[in-house]
Amino acid sequence: MKLLKGAWVYRAGGFEKADVLIEGARFSRIGTDLSIPQGAETIDLRGYCLIPGFADVHVHFREPGFFYKETIASGSRAAARGGYTCVCTMPNLNPAPDSLANLQPQLNAIQLRARVHVIPYGTMTRNQMGKGECADYRELMPYVAGFSDDGRGVQEEETMRRCMLKIAEVNGIAAAHCEVNGLLGGGYIHDGDYARANGHPGIPSASEYQMVERDLRLAKETGCRYHVCHVSCKESVAMIRRAKDQGVDVTCETAPHYLALNDWDISDDGRFKMNPPIRSMDDQQALLDGIRDGTIDMIATDHAPHTLAEKSKGLKGSLMGVVGLETAFPVLYTKLVKTGIIPMEKLMDLMIDAPRRRFPLPGGSIEAGAAADFAVLDTQTEYTIDPSDFATQGRSTPFEGWKVSGRTVMTVIGGETVYQQKEEK
């Protein structure tokens, strides 16, 4: 039995100062000045925020198939350290989870080694090829958050239509990586002023928004629940806003690096290379407007670990992808909340509530009888982001060296502590 005293507790969309009693694996009572039950451990949380734990609908844990980059164990440690109690793993794995048999190795690893709730995606197409046959959605549906070929855009319209129709039959979610291969032109950063000034071939925004436009039309036609992954450009934001006004069943996410940076903040370093790329100042502003007006529903990290060797070859030679679970909240709190761009309650909705409104994810509630999944945040202490301290196997982050506030001091799943700051060196 634990009594958490005096925290600012996030519940029902706002913060209130309260005590929280935990008995076993569940919250028991929430109120002010709760008496201390006999035998209870008392934890003084005055000055801290107590939240149900963040949820990230877009991470890459690389297991099975690519253990040298990340594992379920290391990725879920990073999630716990970042204040996440639930994450959804993308299916670019080996084997690709296009059937229950191919999903099973990941389910086994999750059961044995995950520190937080890990909900996988199934693929959209067989072998996650972005073309050809649809995966077995009905067989996978009870075990997955949705269906995606993340890392590949489904290039053929008829294939995407067929996938959406079949996903709609099982009431699933199609989560799309929107990228028209024919428009990439060998680019590896945003096709903007920085790329042209420094001699880098660029990726045009059209490679994203043309597929977003197509998929929104197909979602309206098929009635499929549609989710746009890692939105990065202003045209996509405008299209999604119009589609929502027209009643299309669409949600979308963006990532911290698109909100906190634009292409003039980057340098010729692999830690600034991801897909889609960090785009222009105008795109950054459109994304900020989109989170304020509700067009962008949630923030996901697209946590994508690679080895040091894979990320140490500059913008041209490095693989695409950066880590983000351990930096998301501090960067967003420092960059958006402390500067007054959005209130703390809005950030909590983007990182806690909205993902759970859309996807079938556990947790999200601090109420009597609910599972005692939560994180404790210190929003006062300033520190410098140092990748050498990360729990993830990846070390590549565009936020290396940033001074930030907002640190997870404890993460608990089912009443059991899975991360505690005092255990760090």
ZIRA-V406520 format. One line per field, one symbol per residue. phi: phi as a letter, one per 20 degrees, with the letter a starting at -180 (. if undefined). psi: psi as a letter, one per 30 degrees, with the letter a starting at -180 (. if undefined). A space follows every 10 residues. Layout:
phi=???
psi=???
This chain:
phi=.cdedmeeee blnbdbebdc ddcmecfdbc aelffeffnf edcedgnddd cfnfcdebcc dmdeocgfea cgffffffff fenedbcdef eeccfffebf fefggfffff fecfecfcde eefecgmlem anfffefffe gfdcfrcbdg oceffegfff fffffffffd lededdeebe gfdflmfbcf fcfffffdmd fdeffgfeff fgffffffff femffccefk fccfffgfff gffffenfec cbcccgffee ccfeeebfbg fddbcfefdf fffgffffff ffenfeebdc elgcfcfgff dddmffeffe pcebfedgfg ffffedefen fcfgffffff ddeggefedf dfnncdbgnf gedacdddee febdfcgfef effececfdg nfeccocfda ccclndfdbb fffff
psi=kkjjkgljkj khglkkklkk kkjbglkekk akhkljlkfk kkjjgkflkj lfklkjgilj fgklehffel leeeefeeee fggkfklkkl giljlkigle effeeeeeee eefkflkjjl kllelkghfg lblllieeef efflfakkhk fkkjekeeee eeeeeeeeeg hakjjkjjjj efgehglflk iaeeeefggk kljlfffefe eeeeeeeeee efgkkkkkli kfleeeeeee eeeefggkik llllleffef llfffllikf fgjljllkal eeeeeeeeee eegfejelkl fhjiklleef gggaeefllk kllfeffeee eeeeeeeffg elleeeeeee feeeefeeli klagkilkfl kikllkkjge kklkkjfffl flflfjkfgk fkklljkkfk kkkhfkkfkk effl.
